[in-house]
Amino acid sequence: MNDKQPNTFYIIDYEWTGPNVLFVKAAGFDGEKGQEFEEIIKFLRGKPFGDGIHPEKSSLSSECRRELLAYITSRFNKKEFD
């Protein structure tokens, strides 16, 4: 039986610090690790950066990291932070 919970994500806050620089504070639940998390993602000219989404630096499970990247990028591309 698989008791794994789904990964969940939500936006806590965001702030534009320049015309091409956006900081987004995201949080959620890593279902594979069974842990809540908070991460700050920086968008520089539309490209996301941060330890939380970095394949070698993230403390998130691989699946959660990939889903967080897709979630945050999708919201950015839909201009939800404008």
C-alpha positions, 0 to 999 in steps of 0.5 A: 500500500502506498501512503505517499501524499501528493506534492502541493505548492502555493505562493506566500509572497512575491516582490519585484526588485527591478524591471527584470528581477522577481523574488517569489516565496513559495511553500508546500509539501514534499509528498515523497519526503513527507515534509513541508517546505519554503523556498525563495525562487529568483526570476532574472529576465524570466529565468528561475534560479534558487537552491530549491530548484537546483538539481544538486542543491535542493533539499526537496525530492527530485519529483517535488523539485521538478513539479515546483519548477513547473508550477512556479514557471507556469505561474510566471509565464501566465503573468500572475506576478505582474 
